């Protein structure tokens, strides 16, 4: 049975009393991340691509609030990243001075 994209949900559920969280997902990337990264096996496979896992609640992170940067701040960060990237791999960017 093929589910629509809207029906292929990911839900994370936990309560204050327990140390474990339930993650149910159809997302293959999430499934691979949980299985390979945490070494966990699904506790439920619904046969339609959805799998459920129990992971420590401490592994669930609050969403990050995007930082609001001015154009000048973005430019400075970009320059720092470019400089660090050139120092790390000068040959790749054609900056070989040897």
SELUMVEX-223741 format. One line per field, with one value per residue: residue number from 1; residue in three letters; x, y, z of N, C-alpha, C, O, CB in turn. Coordinates in Angstrom, 3 decimals. Glycine has a CB too. Example, Ala and Ser with C-alpha at 12.3 -4.5 7.8 and 13.67 -1.06 7.14 Angstrom:
2
n = c(1,2)
res = c(Ala,Ser)
nx = c(13.190,12.850)
ny = c(-5.690,-2.250)
nz = c(7.800,7.080)
cax = c(12.300,13.670)
cay = c(-4.500,-1.060)
caz = c(7.800,7.140)
cx = c(13.200,12.900)
cy = c(-3.300,0.030)
cz = c(7.800,7.870)
ox = c(14.236,13.409)
oy = c(-3.319,1.138)
oz = c(8.465,8.039)
cbx = c(11.308,14.084)
cby = c(-4.473,-0.598)
cbz = c(9.046,5.725)
END
This chain:
98
n = c(1,2,3,4,5,6,7,8,9,10,11,12,13,14,15,16,17,18,19,20,21,22,23,24,25,26,27,28,29,30,31,32,33,34,35,36,37,38,39,40,41,42,43,44,45,46,47,48,49,50,51,52,53,54,55,56,57,58,59,60,61,62,63,64,65,66,67,68,69,70,71,72,73,74,75,76,77,78,79,80,81,82,83,84,85,86,87,88,89,90,91,92,93,94,95,96,97,98)
res = c(Unk,Unk,Unk,Unk,Unk,Unk,Unk,Unk,Unk,Unk,Unk,Unk,Unk,Unk,Unk,Unk,Unk,Unk,Unk,Unk,Unk,Unk,Unk,Unk,Unk,Unk,Unk,Unk,Unk,Unk,Unk,Unk,Unk,Unk,Unk,Unk,Unk,Unk,Unk,Unk,Unk,Unk,Unk,Unk,Unk,Unk,Unk,Unk,Unk,Unk,Unk,Unk,Unk,Unk,Unk,Unk,Unk,Unk,Unk,Unk,Unk,Unk,Unk,Unk,Unk,Unk,Unk,Unk,Unk,Unk,Unk,Unk,Unk,Unk,Unk,Unk,Unk,Unk,Unk,Unk,Unk,Unk,Unk,Unk,Unk,Unk,Unk,Unk,Unk,Unk,Unk,Unk,Unk,Unk,Unk,Unk,Unk,Unk)
nx = c(0.844,0.691,1.439,0.444,2.572,1.826,0.753,2.923,4.317,6.463,6.808,7.585,7.527,7.196,7.124,7.083,7.651,9.048,12.222,12.696,12.101,9.718,10.114,8.581,8.754,8.648,10.681,13.507,16.141,16.127,15.608,17.916,19.835,19.163,19.432,22.101,23.644,22.884,22.796,20.455,17.640,14.509,11.520,9.079,7.766,5.771,5.280,4.731,6.727,7.063,8.673,9.266,11.084,12.731,14.381,16.855,15.515,17.132,18.567,17.027,16.751,16.034,14.582,16.688,16.845,16.875,19.704,19.777,21.390,23.251,23.968,26.669,27.713,27.212,28.890,31.428,31.550,31.466,33.902,35.719,35.213,35.993,38.729,39.590,39.010,40.742,43.200,43.067,42.899,44.779,45.550,43.269,41.836,43.419,45.415,48.066,51.206,53.607)
ny = c(-1.185,2.118,5.109,8.570,11.489,13.287,11.614,10.221,10.475,11.861,11.367,12.483,11.533,12.051,11.977,13.734,12.084,9.775,8.432,7.791,8.358,8.110,7.556,7.706,7.100,7.611,8.477,7.656,8.597,9.434,6.988,5.523,7.112,6.799,4.020,3.488,5.520,5.402,2.745,1.288,-0.921,-1.113,-0.971,-1.402,-2.209,-1.175,-2.332,-0.780,0.965,2.587,3.014,2.447,3.677,3.575,5.940,7.474,10.167,12.312,12.635,14.057,17.168,20.622,22.713,24.938,28.470,30.585,32.634,36.142,37.986,40.842,42.292,42.956,41.350,38.798,38.911,39.132,36.652,34.950,35.642,34.780,32.015,31.403,32.019,30.161,27.828,28.019,27.837,25.264,23.537,24.331,23.547,22.668,24.924,26.194,27.783,27.183,27.731,26.554)
nz = c(0.000,-0.957,0.552,0.662,0.440,2.432,4.324,5.257,7.961,10.539,13.880,17.109,20.364,23.816,27.420,30.549,32.713,31.915,30.725,28.111,24.606,21.995,18.593,15.592,12.203,8.653,7.143,5.406,5.768,8.448,9.659,8.937,10.217,12.935,13.196,12.353,13.620,16.343,16.716,16.982,16.752,15.038,16.984,16.018,12.878,10.401,7.963,5.782,5.359,7.552,10.679,14.164,16.926,20.092,21.882,24.019,25.824,26.292,23.986,22.276,20.848,21.329,18.804,16.975,17.137,14.395,13.706,13.518,11.287,10.252,7.028,6.946,9.017,7.938,5.713,6.927,8.260,6.048,4.822,6.789,6.738,4.099,4.253,6.198,4.829,2.640,3.955,4.927,2.673,0.333,-2.286,-3.593,-4.263,-6.017,-4.957,-4.525,-3.323,-3.430)
cax = c(0.000,1.485,0.872,0.799,3.619,1.210,0.502,4.195,4.679,7.454,6.328,8.451,6.630,7.758,6.461,7.997,7.950,9.909,13.513,12.774,11.210,9.306,10.239,7.987,9.055,8.732,11.867,14.632,17.332,15.994,15.749,19.338,20.558,18.892,19.973,23.566,24.213,22.606,22.879,19.173,16.756,13.137,10.647,7.886,7.840,4.373,5.188,4.491,7.867,7.150,9.352,9.271,12.280,12.778,15.713,16.889,14.928,18.231,19.079,16.117,17.186,15.104,14.952,17.475,16.273,17.826,20.345,19.516,22.664,23.244,24.739,28.087,28.059,27.249,30.079,32.587,31.548,31.849,35.336,36.406,35.086,36.847,40.121,39.832,38.970,41.994,44.291,42.912,43.178,45.167,45.653,41.952,41.362,44.402,46.250,49.299,52.353,54.830)
cay = c(0.000,3.339,6.261,9.883,12.183,13.897,10.554,9.669,11.395,11.583,11.879,12.285,11.620,11.712,12.653,14.222,11.036,8.705,8.834,7.387,9.007,7.293,8.213,6.935,7.847,7.003,9.058,6.706,9.233,9.367,5.581,5.187,7.850,6.157,2.661,3.501,6.434,4.947,1.291,0.769,-1.648,-0.643,-1.759,-1.650,-1.971,-1.327,-2.990,0.224,1.886,3.289,2.299,3.129,3.459,4.207,6.498,8.285,11.504,13.284,12.789,14.946,18.555,21.696,23.367,26.163,29.701,31.140,33.887,37.265,38.648,41.948,42.005,43.038,40.155,37.666,39.079,38.783,35.200,34.359,35.850,33.879,30.653,31.281,32.005,28.870,26.796,28.127,27.348,23.821,22.812,25.338,23.002,22.503,26.212,26.763,28.758,26.507,28.635,25.739)
caz = c(0.000,-1.089,1.258,0.117,1.203,3.616,5.306,5.713,9.037,11.571,15.164,18.267,21.506,25.118,28.522,31.582,33.697,31.404,30.167,26.711,23.647,20.862,17.291,14.506,10.989,7.328,6.505,5.339,6.344,9.909,10.032,8.827,11.253,14.226,13.200,12.272,14.606,17.707,16.759,17.452,15.849,15.231,17.859,15.229,11.437,10.005,6.668,4.735,5.375,8.830,11.759,15.454,17.736,21.414,22.112,25.240,25.669,26.329,22.622,21.545,21.026,20.976,17.544,17.116,16.610,13.428,14.082,12.614,11.030,9.304,5.812,7.315,9.789,6.999,4.881,7.752,8.468,4.763,4.633,7.720,6.226,2.914,4.704,6.843,3.791,1.864,4.791,5.107,1.431,-0.653,-3.639,-4.174,-4.745,-6.924,-4.250,-4.138,-3.433,-3.419)
cx = c(0.888,0.771,1.292,1.897,3.058,0.970,1.785,4.804,5.898,6.916,7.326,7.576,7.370,6.972,7.494,8.457,8.970,11.172,13.647,11.750,10.902,9.450,9.642,8.185,9.007,10.003,13.040,15.897,17.289,16.197,17.213,20.144,20.381,19.546,21.494,24.190,24.044,22.726,21.590,18.446,15.340,12.362,9.344,8.202,6.438,4.193,4.930,5.622,8.037,7.785,9.325,10.515,12.058,14.216,15.688,16.362,16.014,18.824,18.199,16.519,16.073,15.540,15.719,16.740,17.297,18.406,20.034,20.816,22.473,24.065,26.237,28.551,28.157,28.515,31.338,32.676,31.969,33.337,36.150,36.364,35.966,38.314,40.466,39.870,40.258,43.171,44.244,43.296,43.552,45.205,44.305,41.435,42.354,45.295,47.562,50.483,53.663,55.441)
cy = c(1.246,4.496,7.549,10.501,12.801,12.866,9.942,10.604,10.927,12.189,11.520,12.525,11.233,12.442,12.981,13.120,10.009,9.256,8.521,8.143,8.020,8.123,7.266,7.738,6.976,7.461,8.087,7.299,9.187,7.935,5.160,5.865,7.177,4.780,2.648,4.345,5.960,3.438,0.639,0.023,-1.119,-1.566,-2.095,-1.346,-2.222,-1.973,-2.050,1.245,2.644,2.417,3.146,2.716,4.092,4.652,7.293,9.704,12.581,13.530,13.695,16.377,19.522,22.288,24.654,27.340,30.280,32.460,34.944,38.045,39.793,41.532,42.030,41.815,38.929,37.719,38.687,37.282,34.493,34.487,34.932,32.439,30.429,31.186,30.657,27.750,26.814,27.573,25.835,23.056,23.789,24.796,22.937,23.806,26.884,27.802,28.141,27.442,27.889,25.622)
cz = c(0.000,-0.403,0.566,0.980,2.477,4.717,5.870,6.747,9.817,12.852,16.251,19.485,22.781,26.187,29.596,32.527,33.221,30.759,28.682,25.876,22.533,19.597,16.257,13.238,9.748,6.616,6.571,5.963,7.871,10.376,10.000,9.930,12.616,14.287,13.183,13.375,16.036,17.850,17.229,16.347,16.074,16.161,17.148,13.775,10.916,8.635,5.508,4.686,6.669,9.895,13.022,16.229,19.096,21.645,23.410,24.961,25.646,24.940,21.772,21.868,20.628,19.636,17.821,16.497,15.624,13.924,13.041,12.474,10.052,8.081,6.116,8.103,8.882,6.151,5.661,7.989,7.187,4.502,5.538,7.228,5.002,3.308,5.346,5.812,2.957,2.659,4.935,3.849,0.316,-2.077,-4.337,-4.777,-5.686,-6.279,-3.803,-4.365,-3.481,-4.778)
ox = c(1.742,-0.368,2.360,2.118,3.744,0.981,1.734,5.685,6.299,6.605,7.841,6.960,8.077,6.248,8.641,9.549,9.686,11.199,14.618,10.682,11.740,8.970,10.136,7.834,9.287,10.368,13.510,16.650,18.307,16.878,17.697,21.038,21.348,20.141,22.114,25.165,24.955,22.753,21.620,18.621,15.004,12.528,8.588,8.837,5.952,3.060,4.913,5.489,9.067,7.478,9.355,10.937,11.282,15.145,14.628,16.738,15.830,19.514,18.583,16.615,15.288,16.736,15.432,16.093,18.463,17.697,20.028,21.280,21.644,24.774,26.988,29.651,29.068,29.140,32.209,33.762,32.746,33.968,37.156,37.366,36.610,39.057,41.518,40.680,40.796,44.043,45.288,43.958,42.731,44.910,44.221,40.656,42.143,45.880,48.115,50.720,54.725,56.473)
oy = c(1.399,4.820,7.618,10.078,12.835,13.203,9.216,11.410,9.765,13.379,10.403,13.583,10.225,13.397,12.540,13.212,9.429,10.399,8.943,8.518,7.192,9.254,6.155,8.916,5.778,6.891,7.738,6.581,8.929,7.692,4.514,5.251,7.008,4.413,1.880,3.926,6.098,2.911,-0.444,0.308,-0.717,-2.785,-2.956,-0.335,-3.352,-2.147,-2.486,2.284,3.288,1.230,4.376,1.560,5.038,3.846,7.736,10.338,13.639,14.529,14.063,16.750,19.262,22.361,25.367,27.208,30.448,33.294,34.675,38.682,39.725,40.526,41.208,41.307,38.116,36.689,37.996,36.705,33.539,33.548,34.367,31.726,29.388,30.369,30.083,26.829,25.763,26.912,25.194,22.023,24.054,25.546,23.132,23.768,28.023,28.627,28.553,27.889,28.506,24.971)
oz = c(0.872,-0.740,-0.042,2.115,3.498,5.901,6.863,6.446,9.757,12.906,16.304,19.624,22.825,25.906,29.529,33.089,34.037,30.302,28.052,26.359,22.177,19.529,16.067,13.184,9.787,5.588,7.654,6.621,8.513,11.373,10.929,10.511,13.359,15.300,13.918,13.998,16.852,18.962,17.813,15.163,17.188,16.128,17.598,13.474,10.973,8.186,4.357,4.038,6.869,10.006,12.973,16.191,19.229,21.607,23.852,23.975,25.044,24.736,20.663,23.038,19.716,19.356,18.783,15.457,15.980,14.486,11.840,13.419,9.145,8.115,5.593,7.882,9.030,5.900,5.134,7.924,7.233,4.016,5.108,7.295,4.879,2.762,5.063,5.920,2.610,2.096,5.052,3.942,-0.563,-3.008,-5.550,-5.729,-6.103,-6.981,-2.782,-5.487,-3.563,-4.937)
cbx = c(-0.959,1.745,1.319,-0.449,4.276,-0.112,-0.337,5.169,3.513,8.881,4.922,9.718,5.398,9.266,5.315,7.334,6.689,9.148,14.622,12.559,11.844,7.843,11.746,6.465,10.407,7.487,12.245,14.909,17.451,14.607,14.918,19.882,20.072,17.372,19.443,24.012,23.592,21.222,24.005,18.299,16.836,12.418,10.358,6.688,8.922,3.703,4.121,3.148,7.733,5.771,10.812,7.983,13.551,12.286,16.169,18.333,13.928,19.327,19.202,14.607,18.457,15.057,13.696,18.859,15.924,17.147,21.870,18.346,23.696,23.815,24.401,28.342,27.019,25.999,30.189,32.522,30.151,31.076,35.701,35.780,33.632,36.632,40.377,38.752,37.738,42.270,44.238,41.478,41.956,46.514,46.270,40.983,41.074,43.714,45.507,49.482,52.368,54.548)
cby = c(0.000,3.670,6.274,10.823,13.269,14.570,9.467,9.454,11.570,12.161,11.313,13.247,10.719,12.072,11.782,15.321,10.328,7.851,8.159,5.874,10.314,6.778,8.570,6.628,8.492,7.357,10.394,6.305,10.694,9.894,4.687,5.596,9.314,6.035,1.888,4.022,7.781,5.386,0.872,1.901,-3.208,-0.532,-1.000,-0.800,-2.900,0.010,-4.004,0.940,2.857,3.741,1.952,2.806,4.045,3.223,7.396,8.348,11.788,12.802,11.434,14.677,18.834,22.801,23.665,25.999,30.731,31.343,33.707,38.186,37.652,43.261,43.026,44.298,39.913,37.669,40.538,39.513,34.709,35.011,37.311,33.970,30.354,32.473,33.156,28.583,26.998,29.600,28.002,23.488,21.961,25.902,21.624,21.992,27.120,27.367,29.322,25.188,29.604,24.367)
cbz = c(1.226,-2.580,2.741,0.053,0.343,3.237,4.678,4.523,9.979,11.203,15.503,18.247,21.300,25.196,29.102,32.376,34.068,30.397,30.920,26.575,23.076,21.034,16.951,14.762,11.102,6.488,7.175,3.874,5.862,10.366,9.095,7.448,11.312,14.464,12.011,10.914,14.460,18.127,17.654,17.980,16.088,13.888,19.168,15.733,10.716,10.011,6.709,4.971,4.273,9.284,11.365,16.262,17.048,22.557,20.914,25.806,26.810,27.280,21.958,21.922,20.198,22.093,16.693,16.467,17.771,12.067,14.236,13.146,10.488,9.954,4.694,8.131,10.896,6.089,4.382,9.089,8.921,3.633,4.903,9.111,5.882,1.970,5.704,7.895,2.879,1.473,6.164,5.498,1.013,-0.299,-3.597,-3.128,-3.578,-8.086,-3.045,-4.934,-2.282,-2.884)
END
